[in-house]
Amino acid sequence: MAVVSCPECKKPTQSGGYESWQIIVAICFFPIGLLALLMSKKPTSCNSCGFIWQG
C-alpha cells in the first residue's frame, strides 16, 4: 500500500486499498472480474487524528 499524507494533520499514513474478495474475483473471472475492482475501495483513515477520506 502507498503512503499518503493526511489532509488534516499532514502526517503520513497508509492509504486504503481493495478488499480481499475484490482481488480474488478479479483474478478468477478475468477480464469480467475487473468490474469488482471498479467497486469502492476501502477509505483511508489517519492513525493520528482519525480523519477518514477516500484517497
Backbone atoms as SQL, in Angstrom:
CREATE TABLE atoms (id INTEGER PRIMARY KEY, chain TEXT, resi INTEGER, resn TEXT, atom TEXT, x REAL, y REAL, z REAL);
INSERT INTO atoms VALUES
  (1, 'A', 1, 'MET', 'N', 0.829, -1.181, 0.000),
  (2, 'A', 1, 'MET', 'CA', 0.000, 0.000, 0.000),
  (3, 'A', 1, 'MET', 'C', 0.875, 1.245, 0.000),
  (4, 'A', 2, 'ALA', 'N', 0.339, 2.271, -0.550),
  (5, 'A', 2, 'ALA', 'CA', 1.082, 3.525, -0.663),
  (6, 'A', 2, 'ALA', 'C', 0.954, 4.346, 0.616),
  (7, 'A', 3, 'VAL', 'N', 1.944, 5.164, 0.845),
  (8, 'A', 3, 'VAL', 'CA', 1.920, 6.076, 1.988),
  (9, 'A', 3, 'VAL', 'C', 1.499, 7.445, 1.475),
  (10, 'A', 4, 'VAL', 'N', 0.464, 8.010, 2.088),
  (11, 'A', 4, 'VAL', 'CA', -0.038, 9.334, 1.724),
  (12, 'A', 4, 'VAL', 'C', -0.056, 10.204, 2.971),
  (13, 'A', 5, 'SER', 'N', -0.176, 11.503, 2.787),
  (14, 'A', 5, 'SER', 'CA', -0.247, 12.392, 3.947),
  (15, 'A', 5, 'SER', 'C', -1.701, 12.773, 4.202),
  (16, 'A', 6, 'CYS', 'N', -2.049, 12.890, 5.444),
  (17, 'A', 6, 'CYS', 'CA', -3.402, 13.235, 5.871),
  (18, 'A', 6, 'CYS', 'C', -3.697, 14.683, 5.481),
  (19, 'A', 7, 'PRO', 'N', -4.857, 14.956, 4.879),
  (20, 'A', 7, 'PRO', 'CA', -5.177, 16.333, 4.514),
  (21, 'A', 7, 'PRO', 'C', -5.429, 17.232, 5.726),
  (22, 'A', 8, 'GLU', 'N', -5.710, 16.655, 6.875),
  (23, 'A', 8, 'GLU', 'CA', -5.975, 17.447, 8.079),
  (24, 'A', 8, 'GLU', 'C', -4.699, 17.752, 8.863),
  (25, 'A', 9, 'CYS', 'N', -3.971, 16.711, 9.272),
  (26, 'A', 9, 'CYS', 'CA', -2.812, 16.908, 10.150),
  (27, 'A', 9, 'CYS', 'C', -1.470, 16.791, 9.415),
  (28, 'A', 10, 'LYS', 'N', -1.498, 16.425, 8.133),
  (29, 'A', 10, 'LYS', 'CA', -0.303, 16.330, 7.276),
  (30, 'A', 10, 'LYS', 'C', 0.692, 15.247, 7.693),
  (31, 'A', 11, 'LYS', 'N', 0.276, 14.298, 8.529),
  (32, 'A', 11, 'LYS', 'CA', 1.163, 13.194, 8.924),
  (33, 'A', 11, 'LYS', 'C', 1.001, 12.045, 7.940),
  (34, 'A', 12, 'PRO', 'N', 2.066, 11.282, 7.668),
  (35, 'A', 12, 'PRO', 'CA', 1.968, 10.159, 6.725),
  (36, 'A', 12, 'PRO', 'C', 1.134, 9.015, 7.300),
  (37, 'A', 13, 'THR', 'N', 0.364, 8.362, 6.436),
  (38, 'A', 13, 'THR', 'CA', -0.462, 7.223, 6.819),
  (39, 'A', 13, 'THR', 'C', -0.610, 6.291, 5.622),
  (40, 'A', 14, 'GLN', 'N', -1.024, 5.055, 5.850),
  (41, 'A', 14, 'GLN', 'CA', -1.225, 4.080, 4.787),
  (42, 'A', 14, 'GLN', 'C', -2.544, 4.369, 4.079),
  (43, 'A', 15, 'SER', 'N', -2.531, 4.333, 2.756),
  (44, 'A', 15, 'SER', 'CA', -3.762, 4.567, 2.009),
  (45, 'A', 15, 'SER', 'C', -4.628, 3.313, 2.028),
  (46, 'A', 16, 'GLY', 'N', -5.923, 3.513, 1.849),
  (47, 'A', 16, 'GLY', 'CA', -6.858, 2.390, 1.804),
  (48, 'A', 16, 'GLY', 'C', -6.644, 1.579, 0.542),
  (49, 'A', 17, 'GLY', 'N', -7.107, 0.375, 0.531),
  (50, 'A', 17, 'GLY', 'CA', -6.908, -0.488, -0.629),
  (51, 'A', 17, 'GLY', 'C', -8.170, -1.235, -0.978),
  (52, 'A', 18, 'TYR', 'N', -8.019, -2.311, -1.696),
  (53, 'A', 18, 'TYR', 'CA', -9.151, -3.121, -2.106),
  (54, 'A', 18, 'TYR', 'C', -9.401, -4.220, -1.084),
  (55, 'A', 19, 'GLU', 'N', -10.641, -4.670, -1.024),
  (56, 'A', 19, 'GLU', 'CA', -10.999, -5.805, -0.179),
  (57, 'A', 19, 'GLU', 'C', -10.420, -7.074, -0.808),
  (58, 'A', 20, 'SER', 'N', -10.186, -8.086, 0.001),
  (59, 'A', 20, 'SER', 'CA', -9.616, -9.348, -0.494),
  (60, 'A', 20, 'SER', 'C', -10.515, -10.011, -1.524),
  (61, 'A', 21, 'TRP', 'N', -11.831, -9.980, -1.307),
  (62, 'A', 21, 'TRP', 'CA', -12.744, -10.633, -2.234),
  (63, 'A', 21, 'TRP', 'C', -12.704, -9.975, -3.607),
  (64, 'A', 22, 'GLN', 'N', -12.464, -8.664, -3.673),
  (65, 'A', 22, 'GLN', 'CA', -12.402, -7.982, -4.954),
  (66, 'A', 22, 'GLN', 'C', -11.210, -8.456, -5.769),
  (67, 'A', 23, 'ILE', 'N', -10.094, -8.664, -5.127),
  (68, 'A', 23, 'ILE', 'CA', -8.897, -9.121, -5.823),
  (69, 'A', 23, 'ILE', 'C', -9.068, -10.558, -6.302),
  (70, 'A', 24, 'ILE', 'N', -9.653, -11.406, -5.464),
  (71, 'A', 24, 'ILE', 'CA', -9.869, -12.811, -5.835),
  (72, 'A', 24, 'ILE', 'C', -10.820, -12.924, -7.017),
  (73, 'A', 25, 'VAL', 'N', -11.930, -12.176, -6.990),
  (74, 'A', 25, 'VAL', 'CA', -12.893, -12.208, -8.096),
  (75, 'A', 25, 'VAL', 'C', -12.254, -11.677, -9.376),
  (76, 'A', 26, 'ALA', 'N', -11.432, -10.629, -9.266),
  (77, 'A', 26, 'ALA', 'CA', -10.775, -10.062, -10.449),
  (78, 'A', 26, 'ALA', 'C', -9.834, -11.074, -11.098),
  (79, 'A', 27, 'ILE', 'N', -9.151, -11.864, -10.287),
  (80, 'A', 27, 'ILE', 'CA', -8.222, -12.856, -10.824),
  (81, 'A', 27, 'ILE', 'C', -8.966, -14.055, -11.395),
  (82, 'A', 28, 'CYS', 'N', -9.950, -14.561, -10.672),
  (83, 'A', 28, 'CYS', 'CA', -10.657, -15.776, -11.095),
  (84, 'A', 28, 'CYS', 'C', -11.538, -15.559, -12.320),
  (85, 'A', 29, 'PHE', 'N', -12.123, -14.407, -12.445),
  (86, 'A', 29, 'PHE', 'CA', -13.071, -14.154, -13.530),
  (87, 'A', 29, 'PHE', 'C', -12.566, -13.092, -14.507),
  (88, 'A', 30, 'PHE', 'N', -11.240, -13.063, -14.721),
  (89, 'A', 30, 'PHE', 'CA', -10.646, -12.104, -15.654),
  (90, 'A', 30, 'PHE', 'C', -11.212, -12.322, -17.043),
  (91, 'A', 31, 'PRO', 'N', -11.542, -11.352, -17.809),
  (92, 'A', 31, 'PRO', 'CA', -11.477, -9.910, -17.624),
  (93, 'A', 31, 'PRO', 'C', -12.738, -9.311, -17.021),
  (94, 'A', 32, 'ILE', 'N', -13.840, -10.080, -16.974),
  (95, 'A', 32, 'ILE', 'CA', -15.083, -9.534, -16.424),
  (96, 'A', 32, 'ILE', 'C', -14.929, -9.259, -14.926),
  (97, 'A', 33, 'GLY', 'N', -14.085, -10.010, -14.258),
  (98, 'A', 33, 'GLY', 'CA', -13.862, -9.811, -12.833),
  (99, 'A', 33, 'GLY', 'C', -13.234, -8.475, -12.486),
  (100, 'A', 34, 'LEU', 'N', -12.670, -7.805, -13.458),
  (101, 'A', 34, 'LEU', 'CA', -12.097, -6.485, -13.206),
  (102, 'A', 34, 'LEU', 'C', -13.167, -5.483, -12.774),
  (103, 'A', 35, 'LEU', 'N', -14.419, -5.788, -13.059),
  (104, 'A', 35, 'LEU', 'CA', -15.505, -4.921, -12.594),
  (105, 'A', 35, 'LEU', 'C', -15.565, -4.880, -11.072),
  (106, 'A', 36, 'ALA', 'N', -15.097, -5.940, -10.422),
  (107, 'A', 36, 'ALA', 'CA', -15.065, -5.954, -8.957),
  (108, 'A', 36, 'ALA', 'C', -14.128, -4.889, -8.425),
  (109, 'A', 37, 'LEU', 'N', -13.077, -4.590, -9.178),
  (110, 'A', 37, 'LEU', 'CA', -12.138, -3.560, -8.742),
  (111, 'A', 37, 'LEU', 'C', -12.694, -2.153, -8.968),
  (112, 'A', 38, 'LEU', 'N', -13.691, -2.040, -9.822),
  (113, 'A', 38, 'LEU', 'CA', -14.308, -0.738, -10.036),
  (114, 'A', 38, 'LEU', 'C', -15.250, -0.372, -8.892),
  (115, 'A', 39, 'MET', 'N', -15.614, -1.367, -8.100),
  (116, 'A', 39, 'MET', 'CA', -16.432, -1.083, -6.923),
  (117, 'A', 39, 'MET', 'C', -15.565, -0.320, -5.922),
  (118, 'A', 40, 'SER', 'N', -16.138, 0.141, -4.882),
  (119, 'A', 40, 'SER', 'CA', -15.437, 1.049, -3.961),
  (120, 'A', 40, 'SER', 'C', -14.235, 0.408, -3.276),
  (121, 'A', 41, 'LYS', 'N', -13.232, 1.256, -3.036),
  (122, 'A', 41, 'LYS', 'CA', -12.060, 0.877, -2.263),
  (123, 'A', 41, 'LYS', 'C', -12.335, 1.176, -0.797),
  (124, 'A', 42, 'LYS', 'N', -11.518, 0.591, 0.069),
  (125, 'A', 42, 'LYS', 'CA', -11.617, 0.928, 1.485),
  (126, 'A', 42, 'LYS', 'C', -11.176, 2.377, 1.665),
  (127, 'A', 43, 'PRO', 'N', -11.858, 3.146, 2.493),
  (128, 'A', 43, 'PRO', 'CA', -11.432, 4.527, 2.708),
  (129, 'A', 43, 'PRO', 'C', -10.117, 4.579, 3.486),
  (130, 'A', 44, 'THR', 'N', -9.409, 5.675, 3.335),
  (131, 'A', 44, 'THR', 'CA', -8.152, 5.900, 4.042),
  (132, 'A', 44, 'THR', 'C', -8.457, 6.608, 5.350),
  (133, 'A', 45, 'SER', 'N', -7.867, 6.138, 6.438),
  (134, 'A', 45, 'SER', 'CA', -8.066, 6.806, 7.725),
  (135, 'A', 45, 'SER', 'C', -6.714, 7.100, 8.354),
  (136, 'A', 46, 'CYS', 'N', -6.635, 8.265, 8.991),
  (137, 'A', 46, 'CYS', 'CA', -5.402, 8.703, 9.627),
  (138, 'A', 46, 'CYS', 'C', -5.304, 8.080, 11.019),
  (139, 'A', 47, 'ASN', 'N', -4.143, 7.523, 11.340),
  (140, 'A', 47, 'ASN', 'CA', -3.937, 6.920, 12.656),
  (141, 'A', 47, 'ASN', 'C', -3.740, 7.968, 13.740),
  (142, 'A', 48, 'SER', 'N', -3.328, 9.182, 13.367),
  (143, 'A', 48, 'SER', 'CA', -3.064, 10.223, 14.345),
  (144, 'A', 48, 'SER', 'C', -4.324, 10.970, 14.762),
  (145, 'A', 49, 'CYS', 'N', -5.056, 11.516, 13.764),
  (146, 'A', 49, 'CYS', 'CA', -6.202, 12.362, 14.100),
  (147, 'A', 49, 'CYS', 'C', -7.544, 11.668, 13.863),
  (148, 'A', 50, 'GLY', 'N', -7.567, 10.531, 13.182),
  (149, 'A', 50, 'GLY', 'CA', -8.800, 9.789, 12.961),
  (150, 'A', 50, 'GLY', 'C', -9.612, 10.271, 11.759),
  (151, 'A', 51, 'PHE', 'N', -9.096, 11.195, 10.977),
  (152, 'A', 51, 'PHE', 'CA', -9.803, 11.703, 9.796),
  (153, 'A', 51, 'PHE', 'C', -9.915, 10.604, 8.763),
  (154, 'A', 52, 'ILE', 'N', -11.086, 10.471, 8.125),
  (155, 'A', 52, 'ILE', 'CA', -11.326, 9.431, 7.121),
  (156, 'A', 52, 'ILE', 'C', -11.676, 10.117, 5.806),
  (157, 'A', 53, 'TRP', 'N', -11.014, 9.673, 4.702),
  (158, 'A', 53, 'TRP', 'CA', -11.284, 10.205, 3.379),
  (159, 'A', 53, 'TRP', 'C', -11.079, 9.140, 2.336),
  (160, 'A', 54, 'GLN', 'N', -11.651, 9.358, 1.173),
  (161, 'A', 54, 'GLN', 'CA', -11.499, 8.418, 0.059),
  (162, 'A', 54, 'GLN', 'C', -10.290, 8.857, -0.745),
  (163, 'A', 55, 'GLY', 'N', -9.186, 8.137, -0.608),
  (164, 'A', 55, 'GLY', 'CA', -7.989, 8.549, -1.334),
  (165, 'A', 55, 'GLY', 'C', -6.980, 7.466, -1.500);
